[in-house]
Amino acid sequence: MRGSEPSRSAMSAAVARGIHRLWDDPPWILDDPFALPLVGEEWQAFAEQSTALSRPPHQARSGVLVRTRYAEDVLAADAYAQYVILGAGLDSFAWRHPEFLANGRVLEVDHPATQTWKRERARTLALPDSARHVFAPADLARDALASCLTAAGFDWTAPALLSCVGTTMYLDAGTIAALLRTVARCAPGSAIVLSYNPRVELLDEIQRAFLERVSRLVAGMGEPLRSAFTPDEIVRLAHDAGLRAAAAPTHDELEERYLTTRRDGMRLLMIERLLWLRV
Ligand SMILES: C[S@@+](CC[C@H](N)C(=O)[O-])C[C@H]1O[C@@H](n2cnc3c(N)ncnc32)[C@H](O)[C@@H]1O
């Protein structure tokens, strides 16, 4: 990110979610009515950038939709009372699911520049505030995640689901290892769903070309990609941190689960891989 400017890759991801309900056929993989209002009037410029990334254009947003949907499905499958969204960007879970806040807490961790901007947008849009929806600013590359969670009132004795999608690729391996070690300190029953970029050798030709276009785009936003792993490398990093792998859904499994009923021809074009790790 550039200095104190908010993350433009976060805006771009939000626009992918927002235009899905505007331009694609239902059923939507994820229905996010807050995404475009949060981005504001610039959303159309982001939408143009995004549709230039793939042919057909709607394919480019499939991965952004699937990664968040998968994390939220893991959350819904268990009785978690704490949902921690790391690198939250313009994620609108707390506003889309006010019922979660009846008994649970949502804690959003993000770079201060992005989070301050998001909160200002939320105020402008008069989105509801809740004492159970907590914003915890942290530069994950510098600040200790544990202290940030404690300061935000995170309950280390209660199971939590953490998610970190679309974010690890902007962090280096050392920062990701530290993050995973903190997750491992959470209460038994806790878990994290994360996405990571695979090493380029693992991609097919179409995915490689897509990755090149995405890399150029985000580097131009001042957010260069910093990490990529083989599946073995990321699982080893997680094991060393004290976590065990619960699931690593493949591209085909995700496509089968979330896209086969689509009538608009959208197929999954996703560079990132998802990994569900348990404490
Ligand atoms: C591509 S966006 C993804 C946002 C959101 N998870 C989503 O899927 O829409 C990447 C996010 O990582 C955050 N990020 C990047 N580097 C960070 C850092 N060093 N500390 C905290 N957050 C960071 C950005 O602020 C941004 O919100």
Ligand as a Chemical Component Dictionary entry (heavy atoms), coordinates in Angstrom:
data_LIG
# 
_chem_comp.id                   LIG 
_chem_comp.type                 NON-POLYMER 
_chem_comp.pdbx_formal_charge   0 
_chem_comp.three_letter_code    LIG 
# 
loop_
_chem_comp_atom.comp_id 
_chem_comp_atom.atom_id 
_chem_comp_atom.alt_atom_id 
_chem_comp_atom.type_symbol 
_chem_comp_atom.charge 
_chem_comp_atom.model_Cartn_x 
_chem_comp_atom.model_Cartn_y 
_chem_comp_atom.model_Cartn_z 
_chem_comp_atom.pdbx_ordinal 
LIG C1  C1  C 0  -6.775  -8.022  -1.659 1  
LIG S1  S1  S 1  -7.226  -7.276  -0.147 2  
LIG C2  C2  C 0  -8.290  -8.567  0.503  3  
LIG C3  C3  C 0  -9.308  -8.011  1.419  4  
LIG C4  C4  C 0  -10.366 -9.009  1.887  5  
LIG N1  N1  N 0  -9.798  -10.095 2.645  6  
LIG C5  C5  C 0  -11.151 -9.523  0.702  7  
LIG O1  O1  O 0  -11.077 -10.714 0.394  8  
LIG O2  O2  O -1 -11.850 -8.712  0.097  9  
LIG C6  C6  C 0  -5.756  -7.404  0.845  10 
LIG C7  C7  C 0  -5.918  -6.867  2.256  11 
LIG O3  O3  O 0  -4.707  -7.103  2.962  12 
LIG C8  C8  C 0  -4.460  -5.986  3.787  13 
LIG N2  N2  N 0  -3.020  -5.931  4.079  14 
LIG C9  C9  C 0  -1.998  -5.954  3.204  15 
LIG N3  N3  N 0  -0.833  -5.824  3.869  16 
LIG C10 C10 C 0  -1.142  -5.722  5.183  17 
LIG C11 C11 C 0  -0.385  -5.574  6.358  18 
LIG N4  N4  N 0  0.943   -5.493  6.329  19 
LIG N5  N5  N 0  -1.045  -5.492  7.533  20 
LIG C12 C12 C 0  -2.382  -5.566  7.593  21 
LIG N6  N6  N 0  -3.154  -5.731  6.509  22 
LIG C13 C13 C 0  -2.548  -5.798  5.316  23 
LIG C14 C14 C 0  -4.929  -4.814  2.972  24 
LIG O4  O4  O 0  -5.178  -3.671  3.777  25 
LIG C15 C15 C 0  -6.194  -5.381  2.329  26 
LIG O5  O5  O 0  -7.321  -5.143  3.118  27 
# 
loop_
_chem_comp_bond.comp_id 
_chem_comp_bond.atom_id_1 
_chem_comp_bond.atom_id_2 
_chem_comp_bond.value_order 
_chem_comp_bond.pdbx_ordinal 
LIG C1  S1  SING 1  
LIG S1  C2  SING 2  
LIG S1  C6  SING 3  
LIG C2  C3  SING 4  
LIG C3  C4  SING 5  
LIG C4  N1  SING 6  
LIG C4  C5  SING 7  
LIG C5  O1  DOUB 8  
LIG C5  O2  SING 9  
LIG C6  C7  SING 10 
LIG C7  O3  SING 11 
LIG C7  C15 SING 12 
LIG O3  C8  SING 13 
LIG C8  N2  SING 14 
LIG C8  C14 SING 15 
LIG N2  C9  SING 16 
LIG N2  C13 SING 17 
LIG C9  N3  DOUB 18 
LIG N3  C10 SING 19 
LIG C10 C11 SING 20 
LIG C10 C13 DOUB 21 
LIG C11 N4  SING 22 
LIG C11 N5  DOUB 23 
LIG N5  C12 SING 24 
LIG C12 N6  DOUB 25 
LIG N6  C13 SING 26 
LIG C14 O4  SING 27 
LIG C14 C15 SING 28 
LIG C15 O5  SING 29 
# 
